[in-house]
């Protein structure tokens, strides 16, 4: 994967995490759908980070976020 694509993936992941947190705070049942999408995006981001050197902390953070998002859904 190219670095510009990787950067866009990181930005999308961060934005989806922020949006998911805000939707969860509304208390609406639809938050489960948003959290499921967030988990998928976090897993994709973790997989991509694994392909690059020195991003072990990012991989761990993305996988942890995906796990929490799945538990919210």
C-alpha positions in Angstrom: 0.0 0.0 0.0 1.3 3.5 -0.8 2.1 5.8 2.0 -0.5 8.4 0.9 -3.2 5.7 1.0 -1.9 4.6 4.4 -2.2 8.2 5.7 -5.7 8.5 4.4 -6.6 5.2 6.1 -5.2 6.5 9.4 -7.1 9.7 9.1 -10.3 7.8 8.3 -9.8 5.5 11.2 -9.3 8.4 13.6 -12.3 10.2 12.4 -14.5 7.1 12.6 -13.4 6.5 16.2 -14.3 10.1 17.0 -17.7 9.8 15.3 -18.4 6.4 17.0 -17.7 7.9 20.4 -20.1 10.8 19.7 -22.8 8.6 18.4 -22.5 6.3 21.4 -23.0 9.3 23.7 -26.4 9.9 22.1 -27.7 6.7 23.5 -29.4 5.7 20.3 -29.5 2.0 19.4 -28.1 2.7 16.0 -24.6 3.2 17.6 -24.1 -0.6 17.2 -24.0 -0.1 13.4 -21.5 2.7 13.7 -19.3 0.7 16.1 -19.3 -2.3 13.8 -18.0 -0.2 10.9 -15.4 1.4 13.2 -14.2 -2.0 14.2 -13.7 -3.0 10.6 -11.9 0.1 9.8 -9.6 -0.2 12.8 -8.8 -3.8 11.8 -8.0 -2.7 8.2 -5.8 0.1 9.7 -4.0 -2.4 12.0 -3.4 -4.8 9.1 -1.9 -2.0 7.0 0.3 -0.8 9.9 1.7 -4.3 10.3 3.1 -4.0 6.7 5.2 -1.1 7.7 8.2 -1.0 10.1 8.0 0.7 13.5 4.3 0.9 13.8 3.8 -1.8 16.5 2.1 0.7 18.9 -0.3 1.7 16.2 -1.1 -1.9 15.4 -1.8 -2.6 19.1 -4.0 0.6 19.5 -6.0 -0.2 16.3 -6.6 -3.8 17.4 -7.6 -2.7 20.9 -10.0 -0.1 19.5 -11.5 -2.7 17.2 -12.0 -5.1 20.1 -13.8 -2.4 22.2 -15.9 -1.3 19.2 -17.0 -4.9 18.7 -18.0 -5.2 22.3 -20.1 -2.0 22.0 -22.0 -3.4 19.0 
